[in-house]
């Protein structure tokens, strides 16, 4: 049946609730696609084929099946979140291969909503970098397999973009949802602090890391976010689309900025073009759009590096350094020097105070999602620390500020590179703006629909 593969999470759940397809049929069809494609893509560390089919049967037997928002929907989980019965390796040989006794709270919420976990997805070691490769595999962009899927939620993004699952769970400490979503043509939202339970690593990178959805449509991202946040989830696709529409809200005040927040890093033509075209489309639809650059401080690069490395220093603290890759060891060593100032939190508070007046004048900030296309796919974990730092900084300077502030930020596909791979834009707002960002994203989706998954055969 056509409901099994290639459909959105909203559509699959509706088909299961209406008994046009069983959870087992939906899961089996996606497992078959994983078996056929993942050798080329490298999205998964573990595929839970037998366990997932058994869990699909359990979903089918639930008395509340007709009310489950994610009834029978196959979902992939990033391999830094606990899945009961599976080890959590976090992309490293230094982590224990010990099965988790309990699900992470976000995984438990997905399962309670009827979703079936089909596998755990590849990440870079300790989820540090914006490329996904390591001892457990290399995750490639399904739109251009010569390029990395991005990171650190690269495996989750690749799985969704390849149609191996309709939605996936990831998280974002310096852009780790938004970077791979932008590379792979997906919708995501990094929630603001406290909207979705975190519990990532050894302290959520000082409260900067947030769990969130990866999806091919705004409706799916909205639905998954509502489940993760334990909010009332819509189960009717039409109602969801109506709620997402921007018309009832009136025009929004949208600032468009194509300037890199980091001094010395420029944004390439395709991503500048994507942001400007998205701004024109929104202006033509009635939104109040104007060019305005946030007052990023010159110190932002140092602040970002300090928090990025310090978070790794904490996560690596209890691990055998001999089993960590060289780039991770150096990253953690640099971060230990910053632990005191980072724990003080003054730099983040100063950044929030500096940027808040800008958002008093604008409802939404629209920027390019990336500065340039992702690096070539390959064994980046075997390369030096400085090579990794430069590659990451030069292609993804636009995501870190919003982890430092703790404010919500979304990514939506918009336009293409000369290769045909997607480009994307980022939408940012103040705390509590998740729904508003998704509303603007839905308007962009309506104005410029995109191809949902890569043309793999």
C-alpha atoms as one frame of an Amber mdcrd trajectory, in Angstrom:
protein
   0.000   0.000   0.000   1.135   3.526  -0.722   0.761   4.458   2.959   3.794
   2.377   3.906   6.822   4.265   2.500   7.237   7.771   1.139   4.429   9.205
   3.227   4.677  11.766   5.990   4.343  10.866   9.651   0.949  12.582   9.692
  -0.217  10.432   6.778   1.168   7.158   8.152  -0.387   7.713  11.573  -3.758
   8.509   9.990  -3.590   5.351   7.865  -2.782   3.233  10.934  -5.513   4.791
  13.057  -8.019   4.219  10.258  -6.729   0.629   9.823  -5.805   1.111   6.179
  -2.360  -0.202   7.093  -1.005  -1.996  10.156   1.948  -0.785  12.250   3.848
  -3.921  11.228   3.319  -3.185   7.526   4.486   0.410   7.930   7.569  -0.594
   9.917   8.452  -3.559   7.675   8.348  -1.401   4.549  10.731   1.127   6.077
  13.047  -1.599   7.348  13.222  -2.941   3.789  14.194   0.511   2.529  16.879
   0.781   5.212  18.283  -2.591   4.170  18.342  -1.501   0.538  19.814   1.987
   0.936  21.790   2.349   4.136  24.905   0.675   2.783  25.301   3.764   0.606
  24.188   6.354   3.172  25.531   5.185   6.548  22.703   6.640   8.598  22.366
   3.863  11.178  24.693   2.388  13.768  22.072  -0.121  14.871  18.934  -1.291
  13.059  16.420  -2.893  15.436  14.600  -4.970  12.810  13.264  -7.817  14.955
  12.595  -5.657  18.006  10.883  -2.960  15.929   8.490  -5.445  14.327   7.586
  -6.831  17.746   6.987  -3.322  19.054   4.852  -2.547  16.008   2.623  -5.465
  16.941   2.371  -4.086  20.474   1.224  -0.753  19.075  -1.432  -2.511  16.983
  -2.791  -4.174  20.124  -3.083  -0.954  22.124  -6.574  -0.044  23.238  -5.847
   3.634  22.571  -4.631   3.109  18.983  -7.317   5.376  17.512  -6.024   8.339
  19.516  -2.273   7.950  19.075  -0.725  10.939  17.271   2.210   8.867  15.954
   0.410   5.526  15.594   2.783   3.048  13.933   5.194   5.726  12.683   8.795
   4.452  12.278  11.288   6.779  13.949  15.090   6.867  14.225  16.893   8.035
  17.369  20.250   9.792  17.596  22.852   7.621  19.291  23.399   9.887  22.290
  19.914   9.252  23.724  19.055   6.081  25.609  16.857   3.474  23.944  15.854
   0.664  26.283  17.749  -2.531  25.498  20.351  -0.831  23.274  23.750   0.616
  24.091  24.331   4.351  23.720  27.737   4.713  22.075  27.759   8.447  21.287
  29.945   7.815  18.250  32.877   6.620  20.328  34.949   3.554  21.108  35.438
   4.967  24.624  31.802   4.557  25.686  30.513   1.304  27.221  28.643  -1.195
  25.078  26.031  -1.682  27.805  22.284  -1.850  27.068  20.240   0.989  28.533
  17.727  -0.026  31.179  15.290   2.781  30.407  14.348   5.024  27.508  15.382
   8.655  27.527  12.302  10.732  28.339  11.992  11.949  24.737  12.145   8.384
  23.419   9.545   7.343  25.996   7.243  10.155  24.836   7.584   9.106  21.194
   6.759   5.517  22.094   3.818   6.581  24.247   2.482   8.450  21.197   2.655
   5.224  19.126   6.002   5.617  17.349   8.260   2.592  16.773  12.047   2.988
  17.123  13.650   1.250  14.134  17.255   2.137  14.908  19.950   4.368  16.398
  21.729   6.755  14.066  25.392   7.600  13.568  26.995  10.644  15.183  30.536
  12.059  15.357  32.394  11.187  18.527  30.672  12.807  21.542  28.548  14.754
  19.042  31.213  17.433  18.795  31.485  18.254  15.099  29.336  19.350  12.156
  30.300  16.291  10.116  29.260  12.739  11.013  31.904  10.046  10.836  33.864
   7.834  13.184  34.469   4.297  14.332  30.801   3.380  13.811  30.444   4.714
  10.272  30.198   7.713   7.961  26.831   9.390   7.332  26.538  10.828   3.821
  24.118  13.356   2.385  21.500  11.410   0.361  21.259  14.349  -2.074  25.009
  14.202  -2.791  26.791  11.216  -1.285  30.177  12.792  -1.938  29.303  15.262
   0.858  28.802  14.773   4.582  25.239  14.757   5.905  26.413  17.258   8.507
  26.443  16.830  12.235  26.111  16.009  14.819  22.606  14.650  14.093  23.874
  13.605  10.677  22.691  10.012  10.765  19.189  11.034  11.802  18.989  13.643
   9.038  20.325  11.238   6.420  17.779   8.606   7.422  14.886  11.042   6.947
  16.213  12.569   3.724  16.639   9.096   2.229  13.048   8.148   3.136  14.231
   5.405   5.492  12.055   6.932   8.225   9.569   9.822   7.999  10.857  11.517
  11.165  13.878  11.259  13.460  15.011  12.488  16.846  18.154  14.585  17.156
  19.600  17.336  19.305  21.425  20.600  18.900  24.201  22.132  21.018  25.851
  24.400  18.426  23.715  23.660  15.367  23.557  19.865  15.435  19.936  19.712
  14.241  20.020  22.719  11.944  23.292  21.920  10.143  22.295  18.446   8.883
  18.717  19.583   8.239  20.048  22.359   5.991  22.370  19.957   4.171  19.700
  17.305   3.690  16.666  19.451   2.802  14.728  18.931   6.029  12.638  20.935
   8.460  13.783  21.191  12.061  13.356  23.388  15.077  15.787  23.722  17.956
  13.396  24.550  20.781  14.103  27.264  23.277  15.498  26.241  26.635  13.098
  24.165  28.728  10.478  23.450  26.060  11.600  19.824  25.563  13.477  17.828
  28.231  17.200  17.747  27.486  19.237  15.269  29.538  21.989  15.115  26.902
  25.453  14.002  27.968  26.885  15.287  31.231  25.017  18.554  31.571  23.525
  19.517  28.216  26.582  21.582  27.294  25.754  24.068  30.069  22.093  24.152
  29.079  22.762  24.905  25.414  21.720  21.506  23.989  18.093  20.804  23.078
  16.296  17.771  21.655  14.125  18.270  18.593  12.583  16.829  15.430  13.885
  16.202  11.928  11.140  15.964   9.311  10.309  16.533   5.660   7.299  18.808
   6.271   6.390  21.543   8.699   3.316  19.579   9.783   5.481  16.597  10.751
   7.966  18.792  12.610   5.121  20.491  14.466   3.506  17.178  15.367   6.746
  15.622  16.601   7.655  18.727  18.598   4.267  18.657  20.310   4.893  15.046
  21.354   8.425  15.785  22.585   7.169  18.793  24.545   4.279  16.704  25.933
   1.799  19.199  24.521  -1.581  18.359  23.011  -0.789  16.767  19.653  -3.077
  17.153  16.656  -4.067  13.892  14.996  -5.773  15.399  11.966  -3.555  16.567
   9.122  -5.996  19.216   7.956  -6.349  20.670  11.425  -2.593  20.731  11.772
  -2.130  22.540   8.475  -4.804  25.050   9.383  -3.161  25.732  12.728   0.199
  26.195  11.021  -1.065  28.750   8.548   0.233  32.305   9.004  -2.824  34.083
   7.648  -4.717  34.219  10.917  -1.725  35.806  12.647  -1.383  38.751  10.326
   1.888  39.939   8.796   5.043  39.418  10.838   7.953  41.819  11.255  10.822
  39.892   9.658  14.444  41.021   9.637  16.647  39.470   6.957  20.400  39.325
   7.521  22.965  37.633   5.289  25.927  38.676   7.416  27.986  36.013   9.168
  27.974  36.420  12.958  31.673  35.505  13.042  34.256  38.024  11.899  36.276
  36.819   8.918  33.755  34.221   7.752  31.710  35.032   4.647  28.464  33.538
   3.348  28.634  32.082  -0.160  26.403  33.137  -3.039  23.877  30.263  -3.038
  23.046  30.738   0.635  22.848  34.527   0.345  20.540  34.027  -2.629  18.348
  31.576  -0.685  17.855  34.039   2.183  17.111  36.973  -0.115  14.662  34.953
  -2.211  12.893  33.710   0.919  12.662  37.312   2.123  11.184  38.407  -1.223
   8.645  35.593  -1.114   7.534  36.517   2.400   7.379  40.213   1.535   5.268
  39.411  -1.509   2.922  37.448   0.744   2.347  40.468   2.955   4.901  40.172
   5.723   6.835  43.292   6.755  10.384  42.401   5.713  13.449  44.605   5.975
  17.221  44.211   5.920  18.668  44.398   9.431  21.747  42.818  10.991  21.735
  41.758  14.650  24.440  43.490  16.714  26.701  40.462  17.024  29.713  41.226
  19.260  33.241  40.833  17.909  33.909  38.450  20.795  31.304  35.958  19.574
  33.883  33.650  17.980  35.818  33.285  21.223  32.621  32.811  23.231  31.436
  30.111  20.832  34.768  28.272  20.889  34.929  28.424  24.694  31.473  26.884
  25.159  31.891  24.366  22.330  35.147  22.994  23.732  34.141  23.223  27.407
  31.051  21.124  26.758  33.267  18.424  25.274  35.661  18.640  28.219  32.800
  17.771  30.561  31.471  14.935  28.367  34.946  13.413  27.963  35.745  13.644
  31.668  34.913  10.052  32.618  36.179   8.377  29.446  39.511   6.684  28.706
  41.395   9.276  26.610  43.353   6.497  24.899  40.108   5.392  23.216  39.156
   8.876  22.019  40.221  10.211  18.633  42.926  12.860  18.542  40.571  15.666
  17.474  38.304  14.920  20.454  41.201  14.808  22.917  42.496  18.167  21.724
  39.000  19.684  21.758  38.497  18.571  25.362  41.950  19.765  26.402  41.256
  23.233  25.006  37.865  23.236  26.715  39.270  22.492  30.165  40.950  25.904
  30.097  37.579  27.568  29.589  35.535  25.678  32.188  35.648  28.383  34.859
  34.474  31.322  32.719  31.891  29.189  30.911  30.357  27.973  34.162  30.096
  31.597  35.268  27.651  32.253  32.432  28.346  35.985  32.112  29.220  35.888
  28.395  25.883  34.284  27.524  23.931  36.744  29.626  25.750  39.660  27.995
  24.922  38.231  24.552  21.232  37.934  25.423  21.155  41.506  26.715  22.850
  42.750  23.557  20.464  40.940  21.178  17.109  41.362  22.975  16.513  44.963
  21.751  16.846  43.745  18.151  13.972  41.319  18.703  11.880  44.034  20.300
  11.735  45.532  16.793  11.404  42.248  14.849   9.299  39.132  15.406  11.541
  36.829  13.372  15.115  36.926  12.109  15.697  35.229   8.739  19.268  34.232
   7.834  21.005  31.722   5.584  21.161  28.387   7.390  24.762  27.744   6.340
  27.621  29.738   4.858  28.508  27.167   2.203  27.860  23.573   1.245  29.021
  20.839   3.575  32.545  19.421   3.406  33.427  16.347   1.410  32.427  13.143
   3.142  35.357  11.216   4.540  37.279  10.184   7.664  37.346  13.595   9.327
  37.835  11.834  12.678  41.320  10.829  11.485  42.289  14.406  10.624  43.748
  17.065  12.870  41.791  19.228  15.278  42.536  22.504  13.484  41.396  21.109
  10.119  38.092  20.115  11.706  37.660  23.464  13.469  38.270  25.443  10.272
  35.963  23.257   8.179  33.160  23.506  10.726  33.517  27.235  11.367  33.699
  28.185   7.707  30.547  26.360   6.716  28.383  26.798   9.801  28.875  30.151
  11.554  25.167  31.053  11.741  23.849  28.483  14.216  25.885  28.881  17.465
  24.523  32.264  18.645  21.090  30.793  19.301  22.437  27.993  21.485  24.350
  30.573  23.485  21.185  32.641  23.997  18.973  29.575  24.483  16.396  30.911
  22.005  14.450  28.875  19.435  15.696  28.560  15.862  14.288  26.620  12.919
  15.602  25.588   9.507  13.494  25.171   6.391  14.589  24.107   2.872  14.662
  26.908   0.312  16.377  26.747  -3.080  19.132  24.509  -4.408  22.857  24.422
  -4.991  24.208  24.049  -8.560  24.527  20.307  -7.842  20.801  20.088  -7.132
  21.290  19.535  -3.394  19.143  21.751  -1.160  19.930  25.106   0.357  18.064
  26.383   3.401  17.242  29.359   5.589  17.179  29.793   9.345  14.392  31.437
  11.358  15.060  32.763  14.871  12.836  34.209  17.575  12.660  35.007  21.269
  11.748  32.386  23.909   8.299  30.964  23.265   8.426  31.670  19.510   8.531
  28.012  18.361   4.976  28.132  17.023   5.596  31.464  15.321   8.730  30.161
  13.608   6.863  27.098  12.392   4.096  29.375  11.119   6.564  31.325   8.977
   8.144  28.040   7.883   4.714  26.790   6.824   4.226  29.936   4.775   7.545
  29.331   3.002   6.506  25.722   2.406   3.256  26.942   0.848   5.006  29.549
  -1.288   7.923  27.376  -2.462   7.232  23.654  -1.956  10.276  21.408  -1.940
  10.965  17.819  -2.885  10.688  15.932   0.395  13.312  13.204  -0.062  16.400
  12.638  -2.170  15.919  10.894  -5.548  17.490   7.584  -4.535  16.716   4.339
  -6.337
